Amino acid sequence: MLNDATPPPVCFVHVTGTQNNKFVEFEFSIGDPDLSVELIMPFDAFEEFCTQHNVQKLSASEQAKIEFDRMKWRYGQPGIKE
């Protein structure tokens, strides 16, 4: 249980796309940007969500590192053949 002295965990978002110029598709994570859920919201709700959770938006290089790590899990370490 969190107490007043415990800082809240850092929340992250990575925008992955839009739909029909009405919705934002994004990944949301708490504490660890490697573990996320995919969400979709209207633009206004997304901005409110980000403000409410005080999110950090991942940079392109941070997201590229995460994607590279995901690929290693899916397909194995590059250059290593089984």
N, CA, C and O atoms as a MOPAC input file, in Angstrom:
PM7 MOZYME 1SCF
protein

 N      0.83900 1    -1.18100 1     0.00000 1
 C      0.00000 1     0.00000 1     0.00000 1
 C      0.88100 1     1.24000 1     0.00000 1
 O      1.87500 1     1.31200 1     0.72300 1
 N      0.50300 1     2.21700 1    -0.82200 1
 C      1.26900 1     3.45200 1    -0.89500 1
 C      0.91200 1     4.37100 1     0.26800 1
 O     -0.25100 1     4.47000 1     0.66100 1
 N      1.92000 1     5.03600 1     0.80800 1
 C      1.64000 1     6.04200 1     1.81900 1
 C      2.02200 1     7.40000 1     1.25800 1
 O      2.49000 1     7.48700 1     0.12300 1
 N      1.83100 1     8.46100 1     2.03100 1
 C      2.09300 1     9.80700 1     1.54600 1
 C      3.56800 1    10.03100 1     1.21700 1
 O      3.88100 1    10.89500 1     0.39900 1
 N      4.47400 1     9.28200 1     1.82700 1
 C      5.90400 1     9.45500 1     1.59100 1
 C      6.37300 1     8.72400 1     0.33600 1
 O      7.46500 1     8.99700 1    -0.16200 1
 N      5.56800 1     7.80300 1    -0.17800 1
 C      5.93700 1     7.03600 1    -1.36200 1
 C      5.57800 1     7.83100 1    -2.61000 1
 O      4.41500 1     8.18200 1    -2.81100 1
 N      6.57200 1     8.11800 1    -3.45000 1
 C      6.23500 1     8.85200 1    -4.67600 1
 C      5.43000 1     7.96400 1    -5.62000 1
 O      5.62200 1     6.74900 1    -5.64000 1
 N      4.54200 1     8.55300 1    -6.39300 1
 C      3.76800 1     7.73600 1    -7.33500 1
 C      4.68500 1     7.17400 1    -8.41700 1
 O      5.70000 1     7.78600 1    -8.75000 1
 N      4.33400 1     6.02000 1    -8.96500 1
 C      5.16500 1     5.44900 1   -10.03200 1
 C      5.10800 1     6.33500 1   -11.27800 1
 O      4.12400 1     7.03800 1   -11.51200 1
 N      6.16500 1     6.28900 1   -12.05800 1
 C      6.22300 1     7.04900 1   -13.31000 1
 C      5.37300 1     6.33300 1   -14.35900 1
 O      5.44600 1     5.11300 1   -14.49900 1
 N      4.57300 1     7.09800 1   -15.08800 1
 C      3.73700 1     6.54400 1   -16.15300 1
 C      4.27600 1     7.01900 1   -17.50000 1
 O      4.75000 1     8.14700 1   -17.63200 1
 N      4.19500 1     6.13800 1   -18.49500 1
 C      4.71700 1     6.42600 1   -19.82300 1
 C      3.64000 1     6.21200 1   -20.88100 1
 O      2.76600 1     5.36000 1   -20.72400 1
 N      3.70800 1     6.98900 1   -21.96100 1
 C      2.87000 1     6.73700 1   -23.13200 1
 C      3.73000 1     6.79600 1   -24.38700 1
 O      4.73100 1     7.50800 1   -24.45900 1
 N      3.30000 1     6.02300 1   -25.35900 1
 C      3.90400 1     6.06200 1   -26.68800 1
 C      2.75200 1     6.03100 1   -27.68600 1
 O      2.03200 1     5.03800 1   -27.78300 1
 N      2.58500 1     7.11700 1   -28.42300 1
 C      1.52700 1     7.19100 1   -29.42100 1
 C      1.93900 1     6.32700 1   -30.60600 1
 O      3.03000 1     6.47700 1   -31.15600 1
 N      1.03800 1     5.41400 1   -30.98800 1
 C      1.33300 1     4.49500 1   -32.08200 1
 C      0.54200 1     4.80500 1   -33.34600 1
 O      0.84300 1     4.27600 1   -34.41600 1
 N     -0.46800 1     5.66000 1   -33.22600 1
 C     -1.23800 1     6.00400 1   -34.42000 1
 C     -2.50700 1     6.75400 1   -34.08900 1
 O     -2.77600 1     7.09000 1   -32.93600 1
 N     -3.28500 1     7.00800 1   -35.13200 1
 C     -4.59900 1     7.64000 1   -34.98700 1
 C     -5.58700 1     6.88600 1   -35.86100 1
 O     -5.20400 1     6.15400 1   -36.77400 1
 N     -6.87200 1     7.08200 1   -35.56300 1
 C     -7.93500 1     6.47700 1   -36.37500 1
 C     -8.95100 1     7.54800 1   -36.72100 1
 O     -9.48800 1     8.21800 1   -35.83800 1
 N     -9.21100 1     7.70400 1   -38.00500 1
 C    -10.25900 1     8.60100 1   -38.51000 1
 C    -10.12400 1    10.03600 1   -38.00700 1
 O    -11.12300 1    10.75000 1   -37.91100 1
 N     -8.91200 1    10.46600 1   -37.68600 1
 C     -8.68000 1    11.81000 1   -37.13500 1
 C     -9.54800 1    12.09900 1   -35.91300 1
 O     -9.84100 1    13.25800 1   -35.62100 1
 N     -9.96200 1    11.05200 1   -35.19900 1
 C    -10.80400 1    11.21200 1   -34.00800 1
 C    -10.21100 1    10.54400 1   -32.77500 1
 O    -10.48400 1    10.96100 1   -31.65000 1
 N     -9.40000 1     9.51100 1   -32.98100 1
 C     -8.90900 1     8.71200 1   -31.86400 1
 C     -7.38700 1     8.60700 1   -31.88600 1
 O     -6.76400 1     8.61500 1   -32.94800 1
 N     -6.80800 1     8.51000 1   -30.70300 1
 C     -5.37300 1     8.30600 1   -30.53800 1
 C     -5.16400 1     6.86600 1   -30.09300 1
 O     -5.79600 1     6.40800 1   -29.14100 1
 N     -4.27800 1     6.15100 1   -30.77900 1
 C     -3.87100 1     4.80700 1   -30.36100 1
 C     -2.54100 1     4.96100 1   -29.64100 1
 O     -1.64100 1     5.64300 1   -30.13000 1
 N     -2.41500 1     4.32700 1   -28.47700 1
 C     -1.17100 1     4.48000 1   -27.72600 1
 C     -0.93300 1     3.31100 1   -26.79000 1
 O     -1.84200 1     2.54200 1   -26.47600 1
 N      0.31400 1     3.19900 1   -26.35400 1
 C      0.70400 1     2.22100 1   -25.34100 1
 C      0.88800 1     2.98200 1   -24.03600 1
 O      1.48700 1     4.05700 1   -24.01900 1
 N      0.37600 1     2.42600 1   -22.94900 1
 C      0.46400 1     3.04100 1   -21.62800 1
 C      1.15200 1     2.06800 1   -20.68400 1
 O      0.82200 1     0.88300 1   -20.65200 1
 N      2.10400 1     2.57200 1   -19.92200 1
 C      2.79500 1     1.71600 1   -18.95700 1
 C      3.01100 1     2.46800 1   -17.65600 1
 O      3.09400 1     3.69600 1   -17.62700 1
 N      3.10000 1     1.69800 1   -16.58200 1
 C      3.32300 1     2.24500 1   -15.24600 1
 C      4.61200 1     1.64600 1   -14.70900 1
 O      4.72700 1     0.43300 1   -14.53300 1
 N      5.58100 1     2.51900 1   -14.45400 1
 C      6.82500 1     2.07600 1   -13.83500 1
 C      7.85400 1     1.49500 1   -14.78000 1
 O      9.04500 1     1.76600 1   -14.62800 1
 N      7.43100 1     0.70500 1   -15.74800 1
 C      8.35800 1     0.02900 1   -16.65700 1
 C      7.82100 1     0.15300 1   -18.08200 1
 O      6.81900 1    -0.48000 1   -18.41400 1
 N      8.46400 1     0.95300 1   -18.92900 1
 C      7.93500 1     1.13500 1   -20.27900 1
 C      7.98900 1    -0.12400 1   -21.14800 1
 O      7.38800 1    -0.16000 1   -22.22200 1
 N      8.70800 1    -1.15800 1   -20.68900 1
 C      8.74800 1    -2.41300 1   -21.43700 1
 C      7.45000 1    -3.21200 1   -21.31400 1
 O      7.17900 1    -4.08200 1   -22.14100 1
 N      6.65800 1    -2.92600 1   -20.29900 1
 C      5.40500 1    -3.64600 1   -20.06000 1
 C      4.26200 1    -2.64900 1   -20.20800 1
 O      4.09500 1    -1.75800 1   -19.37500 1
 N      3.48100 1    -2.80200 1   -21.26600 1
 C      2.45400 1    -1.79600 1   -21.54700 1
 C      1.15400 1    -2.44900 1   -22.00100 1
 O      1.10100 1    -3.63600 1   -22.32500 1
 N      0.11600 1    -1.63100 1   -22.01200 1
 C     -1.17400 1    -2.02900 1   -22.57100 1
 C     -1.48300 1    -1.08800 1   -23.72800 1
 O     -1.08100 1     0.07500 1   -23.71000 1
 N     -2.18800 1    -1.58100 1   -24.72000 1
 C     -2.58900 1    -0.75900 1   -25.85000 1
 C     -3.96500 1    -0.19100 1   -25.56400 1
 O     -4.88100 1    -0.90900 1   -25.16200 1
 N     -4.09700 1     1.11600 1   -25.77900 1
 C     -5.36400 1     1.79700 1   -25.53800 1
 C     -5.70700 1     2.68200 1   -26.72500 1
 O     -4.84700 1     2.99700 1   -27.54800 1
 N     -6.96800 1     3.07700 1   -26.80700 1
 C     -7.42200 1     4.02100 1   -27.82500 1
 C     -8.45100 1     4.93200 1   -27.16600 1
 O     -9.33900 1     4.46900 1   -26.45000 1
 N     -8.31800 1     6.24500 1   -27.42000 1
 C     -9.21500 1     7.23900 1   -26.81800 1
 C     -9.41700 1     8.40100 1   -27.78800 1
 O     -8.58600 1     8.62700 1   -28.66800 1
 N    -10.52100 1     9.14000 1   -27.62800 1
 C    -10.64600 1    10.39600 1   -28.37300 1
 C     -9.52200 1    11.35900 1   -27.94700 1
 O     -9.01600 1    11.27100 1   -26.82800 1
 N     -9.14200 1    12.26600 1   -28.83700 1
 C     -8.03100 1    13.17900 1   -28.57100 1
 C     -8.16500 1    13.91700 1   -27.24200 1
 O     -7.21600 1    13.95800 1   -26.45900 1
 N     -9.33500 1    14.50100 1   -26.98000 1
 C     -9.52200 1    15.25900 1   -25.73700 1
 C     -9.36200 1    14.37600 1   -24.51100 1
 O     -8.74900 1    14.78700 1   -23.52500 1
 N     -9.90900 1    13.16200 1   -24.56300 1
 C     -9.78700 1    12.23300 1   -23.43500 1
 C     -8.33400 1    11.81200 1   -23.24300 1
 O     -7.88900 1    11.63500 1   -22.10900 1
 N     -7.58900 1    11.64700 1   -24.34000 1
 C     -6.18100 1    11.29200 1   -24.25400 1
 C     -5.39100 1    12.38600 1   -23.53500 1
 O     -4.58900 1    12.09400 1   -22.64800 1
 N     -5.61600 1    13.63100 1   -23.91600 1
 C     -4.90200 1    14.74300 1   -23.25800 1
 C     -5.23300 1    14.79300 1   -21.77000 1
 O     -4.34300 1    15.00700 1   -20.94700 1
 N     -6.49100 1    14.60200 1   -21.41900 1
 C     -6.89200 1    14.59400 1   -20.00500 1
 C     -6.25300 1    13.42000 1   -19.26500 1
 O     -5.78500 1    13.57000 1   -18.13600 1
 N     -6.23700 1    12.25900 1   -19.90200 1
 C     -5.62600 1    11.05600 1   -19.33100 1
 C     -4.14700 1    11.30500 1   -19.03800 1
 O     -3.65700 1    10.96900 1   -17.96000 1
 N     -3.43800 1    11.89900 1   -20.00700 1
 C     -2.00600 1    12.17700 1   -19.83400 1
 C     -1.76900 1    13.15600 1   -18.69000 1
 O     -0.84000 1    12.98200 1   -17.90100 1
 N     -2.59800 1    14.17100 1   -18.60100 1
 C     -2.47300 1    15.14900 1   -17.51500 1
 C     -2.75500 1    14.50200 1   -16.16800 1
 O     -2.01200 1    14.70600 1   -15.20800 1
 N     -3.82100 1    13.72700 1   -16.09600 1
 C     -4.21100 1    13.08000 1   -14.83900 1
 C     -3.13200 1    12.13300 1   -14.33300 1
 O     -2.90900 1    12.04300 1   -13.12600 1
 N     -2.46000 1    11.42500 1   -15.23600 1
 C     -1.44800 1    10.44000 1   -14.84200 1
 C     -0.02600 1    10.99700 1   -14.89800 1
 O      0.93900 1    10.27800 1   -14.63800 1
 N      0.09800 1    12.29100 1   -15.24000 1
 C      1.40800 1    12.94500 1   -15.29100 1
 C      2.41000 1    12.10700 1   -16.08600 1
 O      3.50700 1    11.81400 1   -15.61000 1
 N      2.01700 1    11.72700 1   -17.30300 1
 C      2.81100 1    10.79600 1   -18.09900 1
 C      4.05200 1    11.44200 1   -18.68900 1
 O      4.12500 1    12.65600 1   -18.87800 1
 N      5.02000 1    10.58900 1   -18.97100 1
 C      6.18600 1    10.97100 1   -19.75900 1
 C      6.00800 1    10.33000 1   -21.12000 1
 O      5.75200 1     9.13000 1   -21.22100 1
 N      6.14200 1    11.12400 1   -22.16100 1
 C      6.03800 1    10.57700 1   -23.52000 1
 C      7.41500 1    10.06300 1   -23.92500 1
 O      8.41500 1    10.77300 1   -23.81700 1
 N      7.44900 1     8.82800 1   -24.38800 1
 C      8.71400 1     8.21200 1   -24.78500 1
 C      9.23600 1     8.86000 1   -26.06000 1
 O      8.47400 1     9.14000 1   -26.98500 1
 N     10.53800 1     9.09300 1   -26.09700 1
 C     11.16700 1     9.62600 1   -27.29700 1
 C     11.26700 1     8.52300 1   -28.34200 1
 O     11.05800 1     7.34700 1   -28.04500 1
 N     11.58700 1     8.91700 1   -29.56000 1
 C     11.74700 1     7.94000 1   -30.63500 1
 C     12.86500 1     6.95200 1   -30.31700 1
 O     12.72800 1     5.75800 1   -30.58200 1
 N     13.97000 1     7.43700 1   -29.75400 1
 C     15.07800 1     6.52700 1   -29.43100 1
 C     14.71700 1     5.58100 1   -28.28600 1
 O     15.11400 1     4.41600 1   -28.30200 1
 N     13.97000 1     6.06600 1   -27.29500 1
 C     13.52800 1     5.18300 1   -26.19800 1
 C     12.59600 1     4.10200 1   -26.72800 1
 O     12.70600 1     2.93800 1   -26.34400 1
 N     11.68100 1     4.48600 1   -27.61100 1
 C     10.75400 1     3.50900 1   -28.16500 1
 C     11.46500 1     2.51700 1   -29.07700 1
 O     11.10800 1     1.33900 1   -29.10700 1
 N     12.47000 1     2.98200 1   -29.82300 1
 C     13.23500 1     2.08400 1   -30.68800 1
 C     13.94400 1     1.02200 1   -29.85900 1
 O     13.98600 1    -0.14300 1   -30.25400 1
 N     14.50100 1     1.40700 1   -28.71900 1
 C     15.16400 1     0.44200 1   -27.83100 1
 C     14.17600 1    -0.60000 1   -27.33200 1
 O     14.49100 1    -1.79000 1   -27.29400 1
 N     12.98400 1    -0.16000 1   -26.94800 1
 C     11.96000 1    -1.08400 1   -26.46800 1
 C     11.55800 1    -2.04900 1   -27.58600 1
 O     11.44000 1    -3.25200 1   -27.35400 1
 N     11.35000 1    -1.52700 1   -28.79300 1
 C     10.97500 1    -2.38300 1   -29.92600 1
 C     12.07000 1    -3.39200 1   -30.24200 1
 O     11.77300 1    -4.54500 1   -30.55400 1
 N     13.35100 1    -2.97200 1   -30.16500 1
 C     14.45800 1    -3.88300 1   -30.40600 1
 C     14.44700 1    -5.01200 1   -29.37500 1
 O     14.63500 1    -6.17700 1   -29.72500 1
 N     14.22500 1    -4.66500 1   -28.10200 1
 C     14.15700 1    -5.67900 1   -27.04600 1
 C     12.98700 1    -6.64100 1   -27.28000 1
 O     13.12200 1    -7.84200 1   -27.04600 1
 N     11.84900 1    -6.12900 1   -27.73700 1
 C     10.69400 1    -6.98600 1   -28.03000 1
 C     11.02300 1    -7.96400 1   -29.16300 1
 O     10.63800 1    -9.13200 1   -29.11900 1
 N     11.73700 1    -7.47200 1   -30.17100 1
 C     12.10900 1    -8.33300 1   -31.28100 1
 C     13.04000 1    -9.44700 1   -30.82200 1
 O     12.94000 1   -10.57600 1   -31.30400 1
 N     13.94800 1    -9.13900 1   -29.89100 1
 C     14.83900 1   -10.17900 1   -29.36100 1
 C     14.02300 1   -11.26400 1   -28.66700 1
 O     14.33600 1   -12.44700 1   -28.80300 1
 N     12.98500 1   -10.88300 1   -27.92800 1
 C     12.14000 1   -11.86700 1   -27.25600 1
 C     11.37600 1   -12.70500 1   -28.26100 1
 O     11.24100 1   -13.91600 1   -28.08400 1
 N     10.87200 1   -12.07400 1   -29.32100 1
 C     10.07000 1   -12.79200 1   -30.31200 1
 C     10.91300 1   -13.69400 1   -31.21000 1
 O     10.54700 1   -14.83700 1   -31.48500 1
 N     12.05300 1   -13.15800 1   -31.66300 1
 C     12.80100 1   -13.83100 1   -32.71700 1
 C     14.19200 1   -14.28500 1   -32.31700 1
 O     14.89900 1   -14.87700 1   -33.13200 1
 N     14.59900 1   -14.02700 1   -31.10000 1
 C     15.91900 1   -14.42000 1   -30.65100 1
 C     16.94900 1   -13.30800 1   -30.85500 1
 O     16.68900 1   -12.31200 1   -31.53000 1
 N     18.07500 1   -13.49800 1   -30.27700 1
 C     19.16100 1   -12.51900 1   -30.37400 1
 C     19.67400 1   -12.44300 1   -31.81600 1
 O     19.95800 1   -13.47700 1   -32.42000 1
 N     19.79700 1   -11.22300 1   -32.38000 1
 C     20.32600 1   -11.11200 1   -33.74400 1
 C     21.72400 1   -11.73100 1   -33.85200 1
 O     22.56400 1   -11.56000 1   -32.96900 1
 N     21.94700 1   -12.44600 1   -34.93900 1
 C     23.25200 1   -13.03800 1   -35.18200 1
 C     23.44700 1   -14.40100 1   -34.53400 1
 O     24.46700 1   -15.04700 1   -34.77600 1
 N     22.50400 1   -14.85700 1   -33.72100 1
 C     22.61500 1   -16.16500 1   -33.06500 1
 C     21.64100 1   -17.11400 1   -33.73500 1
 O     20.43300 1   -16.87800 1   -33.73600 1
 N     22.16200 1   -18.17600 1   -34.29900 1
 C     21.30900 1   -19.16100 1   -34.97900 1
 C     21.17900 1   -20.40000 1   -34.12000 1
 O     22.12800 1   -20.83200 1   -33.46500 1
 N     19.99900 1   -20.95400 1   -34.13800 1
 C     19.75500 1   -22.16300 1   -33.34800 1
 C     20.00000 1   -23.39800 1   -34.16700 1
 O     19.84400 1   -24.51200 1   -33.66600 1

